[in-house]
């Protein structure tokens, strides 16, 4: 089997490739899709981090989460 690697984007339910495959119409193909999230700028990453930190989430670390889970199971 020949492997062809092509980049593209998803628009609605359609995959639009950046280049033609050069295969005959109706040819059977096997497709593997690899999602590559958009690259964020350092400023966007910093803003996302600040939003996460400002959420004041109830769990600070793994040990606290484990204690709260055990306490909830025992008390509940």
Secondary structure as the mmCIF struct_conf table of DSSP 4:
data_model
#
loop_
_struct_conf.conf_type_id
_struct_conf.id
_struct_conf.beg_label_comp_id
_struct_conf.beg_label_asym_id
_struct_conf.beg_label_seq_id
_struct_conf.end_label_comp_id
_struct_conf.end_label_asym_id
_struct_conf.end_label_seq_id
STRN STRN1 UNK A 8 UNK A 11
TURN_TY1_P TURN_TY1_P1 UNK A 12 UNK A 13
STRN STRN2 UNK A 14 UNK A 17
BEND BEND1 UNK A 18 UNK A 19
HELX_LH_PP_P HELX_LH_PP_P1 UNK A 23 UNK A 24
TURN_TY1_P TURN_TY1_P2 UNK A 25 UNK A 26
HELX_LH_PP_P HELX_LH_PP_P2 UNK A 37 UNK A 41
HELX_RH_AL_P HELX_RH_AL_P1 UNK A 42 UNK A 53
TURN_TY1_P TURN_TY1_P3 UNK A 54 UNK A 55
BEND BEND2 UNK A 58 UNK A 58
BEND BEND3 UNK A 61 UNK A 61
HELX_RH_AL_P HELX_RH_AL_P2 UNK A 62 UNK A 75
#
